[in-house]
Amino acid sequence: LFDALNSAVSGLQAQAFAMQNISGNIANSQTIAYKGIDTSFQDLIPSDEGGPQQQNAGGVMAYSVSSNTAQGAITSAASPTDMAINGEGYFSVQSPTSFNGNTPVFGGATNYTRAGDFTENANGYLVNGGGYYLEGIPLDPTTGNPTSTTTVPLQFQNNFLPASATTQVTYGISLPVTPSTAAYSSSVPNSELLKPANFTQNPTIAGTGQVIGSDATTFANESVSGGSVTADTANGTPVNIQLQWAKTASVASGGTDTWQLFYQTNSTATGTQVAWQNVGTAFTFDSSGQLNPPITNLALNNVTINGTSLGNLTLNAPNSSITQFANNTGTPTVNTLQQNGYAAGQLQSISVGSNGIISGAFSNGQTIQLAEVPLVSFNSPDNLQSVNGGAYQATADSGPALAGATGTIVGSSLEGSNTDIATEFTKLIV
């Protein structure tokens, strides 16, 4: 009778164990990245003495079966720091061992989670709903190179981006066949062309001429604007680069359609002071409106504008970016005018890209990559040990964390629970 009672009690205990798992699955049906726990039963044979004829039904033992490899549904989230893992992988996270004031102290074991509801706390750390701090590899904001070979808790606070000097200007423009300069008259042949005789010194000599202050008005009347762009010095000082085009020869005048490009060196130049500098190259166009010979880049050495030095610049003009076509207005159309420098800036916000790169938006308008979030995998993820807050610890059965998980990070998204309420309630009823 005692053995019979023990067998019955083992059945009650096993069913109670199963109901605890079912209840936990139902309770966590809305928990981010929760992985349901199934229950499996194993019979117990109290004795095998006397052979098969003497065996009787024994008790039962219940044990948990994890479903860590079953992914929950991925849904969009409003927060730019939320992350979901599509496929295999886990985030590496840490829980502080203590706090020094409000500053967390790390040094404990690394845990792993798929709960990507990370938000930036007051100290700039990314912390999920379970209180775990995200680990990753910081990137140098100026070079983009990793600053660490191992993952560390990521912190984004008071990040400062130093100024970067302009070294390249990318330019694209469509010039008119007949520019409508202030001196142009449709009744006067060749009036759209720059006339060197009207200047104190020839600004087009060998394509390397200059316009002095006393000729600045004449030059403005015989040329058209090519747009302007604000460049930056190494200390972040903004400098306005003003471009101007002058047509110097044309097919109609018996030559080849030729233009010369100038940039303004001194906006207040007078007398013999240099106001405009020729870039040093003649731009000639064929009958199809294309540069012939083509010019894709041009070196501008020792550029100084209004007393501020920009140093050496490169003017990039990809193939077919500078053209000449007829138009009704007679004014150039600037298609591209960009430079690669920027002023210093302060970090304003962060977001996660689809490639697991955390980028920062700075006050100077730049978006810079700040950190990389690597994923890890396990040979037997169902044998990870669950801990509070939706995290796991590696065990001897799961194996150590392995770099290079095949899953991908989806930014501004969250993974839902992989449990189904209808299925769990059905189990509960049974």
HUNOR-V381477 format. One record per residue. RES is the residue in one small letter. PHI is phi in whole degrees, 0 to 359 (999 if undefined). PSI is psi in radians with two decimals (999 if undefined). Layout:
BEGIN
<<RES/PHI/PSI> <RES/PHI/PSI>>
END
This chain:
BEGIN
<<l/999/-0.66> <f/296/-0.74> <d/297/-0.68> <a/297/-0.74> <l/295/-0.71> <n/299/-0.73> <s/297/-0.75> <a/295/-0.73> <v/296/-0.68> <s/299/-0.61> <g/295/-0.75> <l/297/-0.75> <q/296/-0.72> <a/295/-0.74> <q/291/-0.63> <a/297/-0.70> <f/298/-0.76> <a/295/-0.71> <m/293/-0.56> <q/297/-0.75> <n/295/-0.75> <i/298/-0.81> <s/298/-0.71> <g/296/-0.67> <n/295/-0.72> <i/294/-0.76> <a/299/-0.54> <n/257/0.38> <s/295/-0.34> <q/247/0.17> <t/281/2.32> <i/299/2.18> <a/61/0.37> <y/293/2.45> <k/248/2.07> <g/295/2.71> <i/242/2.07> <d/271/2.91> <t/238/2.34> <s/240/2.57> <f/246/2.53> <q/225/2.27> <d/282/2.68> <l/243/2.20> <i/259/1.98> <p/293/-0.56> <s/201/2.52> <d/247/0.28> <e/290/2.46> <g/91/0.01> <g/81/-3.07> <p/300/-0.54> <q/290/-0.36> <q/258/-0.01> <q/287/2.59> <n/225/2.88> <a/292/2.23> <g/261/-2.71> <g/275/-2.91> <v/223/2.57> <m/237/2.39> <a/252/2.50> <y/217/2.71> <s/276/2.54> <v/236/1.97> <s/285/2.72> <s/236/0.79> <n/295/-0.43> <t/275/-0.11> <a/270/2.10> <q/275/2.50> <g/275/2.96> <a/290/2.46> <i/261/2.22> <t/234/2.71> <s/289/2.60> <a/231/2.72> <a/280/-0.52> <s/283/2.31> <p/288/-0.18> <t/257/0.03> <d/287/2.54> <m/221/2.52> <a/233/2.64> <i/255/2.11> <n/261/1.85> <g/104/-2.69> <e/283/2.49> <g/140/2.86> <y/218/2.60> <f/282/2.53> <s/269/2.25> <v/223/2.84> <q/225/2.62> <s/250/2.26> <p/303/2.47> <t/281/-0.45> <s/193/3.13> <f/230/2.40> <n/255/1.59> <g/72/-2.09> <n/260/0.03> <t/267/2.16> <p/288/2.55> <v/248/2.16> <f/254/2.92> <g/150/0.02> <g/274/-2.97> <a/285/2.63> <t/279/2.30> <n/254/3.08> <y/222/2.50> <t/207/2.80> <r/249/0.03> <a/282/1.83> <g/257/0.46> <d/277/1.14> <f/272/2.40> <t/229/2.68> <e/276/2.16> <n/272/-3.05> <a/297/-0.44> <n/266/0.06> <g/87/0.14> <y/273/2.66> <l/265/2.02> <v/236/2.35> <n/268/3.14> <g/297/-0.39> <g/275/0.00> <g/85/0.26> <y/264/2.45> <y/265/2.25> <l/289/2.38> <e/256/2.58> <g/196/-2.97> <i/246/1.98> <p/295/2.59> <l/243/2.49> <d/292/2.18> <p/293/-0.37> <t/268/-0.57> <t/252/-0.40> <g/80/0.08> <n/274/2.59> <p/298/2.48> <t/258/0.02> <s/212/2.60> <t/266/-0.20> <t/234/2.82> <t/285/2.51> <v/223/2.75> <p/302/2.22> <l/277/2.33> <q/228/2.30> <f/233/1.66> <q/213/2.22> <n/56/0.55> <n/296/2.26> <f/243/2.26> <l/256/1.97> <p/293/2.76> <a/294/2.64> <s/234/2.19> <a/289/2.53> <t/290/2.24> <t/238/-0.36> <q/224/2.50> <v/235/2.12> <t/264/2.22> <y/228/2.38> <g/215/2.26> <i/209/2.56> <s/250/1.98> <l/271/2.56> <p/279/2.60> <v/298/-0.70> <t/240/1.73> <p/288/2.37> <s/272/1.32> <t/284/2.94> <a/295/-0.44> <a/270/-0.10> <y/284/2.41> <s/223/2.24> <s/296/-0.35> <s/269/-0.09> <v/246/1.96> <p/300/2.46> <n/63/0.25> <s/288/-0.20> <e/278/-0.14> <l/270/2.60> <l/288/2.34> <k/253/1.82> <p/304/-0.50> <a/294/-0.34> <n/278/-0.01> <f/247/2.65> <t/298/-0.73> <q/227/2.54> <n/292/2.03> <p/281/-0.06> <t/246/0.19> <i/300/2.08> <a/52/0.39> <g/72/0.26> <t/230/0.47> <g/282/3.11> <q/225/2.75> <v/247/2.15> <i/271/2.92> <g/302/-0.67> <s/292/-0.30> <d/255/0.11> <a/298/-0.68> <t/293/-0.76> <t/300/-0.73> <f/296/-0.72> <a/297/-0.59> <n/285/-0.41> <e/249/0.30> <s/218/3.01> <v/231/2.67> <s/290/2.43> <g/250/0.24> <g/94/3.01> <s/217/2.74> <v/214/2.51> <t/268/2.04> <a/262/2.99> <d/230/2.48> <t/274/3.11> <a/296/-0.45> <n/262/0.17> <g/89/0.15> <t/288/2.19> <p/283/2.43> <v/226/2.23> <n/272/2.10> <i/262/1.97> <q/257/2.19> <l/253/2.60> <q/215/2.39> <w/247/2.47> <a/228/2.25> <k/274/2.23> <t/249/-0.27> <a/204/2.76> <s/211/2.82> <v/297/-0.66> <a/296/-0.46> <s/267/0.13> <g/94/0.15> <g/240/-2.54> <t/243/2.43> <d/303/1.96> <t/228/2.37> <w/234/2.73> <q/230/2.49> <l/251/2.38> <f/233/2.65> <y/236/2.55> <q/282/2.22> <t/259/-0.47> <n/210/1.90> <s/286/-0.23> <t/242/0.39> <a/297/2.46> <t/227/2.83> <g/58/-2.20> <t/267/0.09> <q/293/2.47> <v/284/2.17> <a/260/-0.67> <w/226/2.47> <q/244/2.26> <n/287/2.40> <v/287/-0.22> <g/99/0.18> <t/220/2.38> <a/272/2.32> <f/258/1.92> <t/251/2.47> <f/240/2.49> <d/271/-3.05> <s/293/-0.33> <s/271/0.02> <g/85/0.20> <q/257/2.64> <l/295/2.31> <n/216/1.82> <p/284/2.73> <p/292/2.57> <i/233/2.01> <t/253/-0.40> <n/207/2.67> <l/216/2.27> <a/273/2.24> <l/246/1.91> <n/264/2.47> <n/52/0.90> <v/285/2.16> <t/230/2.21> <i/233/2.12> <n/51/0.71> <g/85/-0.08> <t/256/2.20> <s/273/2.29> <l/256/-0.10> <g/74/-2.58> <n/269/2.27> <l/240/2.72> <t/242/2.18> <l/267/1.94> <n/264/2.26> <a/226/1.55> <p/307/2.78> <n/311/2.33> <s/67/0.32> <s/272/-0.40> <i/248/2.01> <t/226/2.98> <q/226/2.07> <f/223/2.73> <a/288/2.43> <n/214/2.90> <n/279/-0.39> <t/271/-0.47> <g/75/0.23> <t/247/2.55> <p/292/2.69> <t/243/1.95> <v/279/2.07> <n/266/-0.65> <t/216/2.28> <l/206/1.63> <q/226/2.70> <q/227/2.77> <n/261/0.15> <g/265/2.95> <y/200/2.75> <a/280/2.98> <a/293/2.65> <g/212/2.77> <q/251/2.48> <l/295/2.29> <q/248/-0.65> <s/201/2.84> <i/232/2.75> <s/208/2.83> <v/249/2.26> <g/272/2.99> <s/291/-0.25> <n/263/0.18> <g/79/0.25> <i/266/2.24> <i/268/2.12> <s/248/2.63> <g/245/2.41> <a/263/2.16> <f/255/2.84> <s/293/-0.28> <n/270/0.16> <g/88/-0.02> <q/272/2.51> <t/245/2.01> <i/240/2.44> <q/287/2.23> <l/248/-0.49> <a/200/2.77> <e/241/2.38> <v/253/1.79> <p/278/2.67> <l/252/2.61> <v/240/2.80> <s/227/3.04> <f/223/2.60> <n/295/-0.56> <s/222/1.35> <p/297/-0.44> <d/289/-0.17> <n/258/0.23> <l/291/2.62> <q/267/2.11> <s/287/2.45> <v/231/2.99> <n/301/2.64> <g/82/0.36> <g/73/0.42> <a/249/2.95> <y/225/2.74> <q/242/2.54> <a/289/2.54> <t/234/3.02> <a/297/-0.58> <d/283/-0.55> <s/282/-0.49> <g/86/2.90> <p/287/2.87> <a/294/2.39> <l/244/2.32> <a/286/2.72> <g/85/0.78> <a/296/2.61> <t/278/-0.22> <g/289/2.89> <t/235/2.63> <i/270/2.30> <v/250/2.01> <g/286/2.72> <s/52/0.71> <s/214/2.82> <l/222/2.56> <e/268/2.31> <g/273/3.11> <s/293/2.59> <n/265/0.19> <t/268/2.65> <d/244/2.12> <i/300/-0.74> <a/299/-0.77> <t/296/-0.76> <e/293/-0.68> <f/293/-0.60> <t/296/-0.75> <k/300/-0.71> <l/295/-0.73> <i/296/-0.78> <v/299/999>>
END
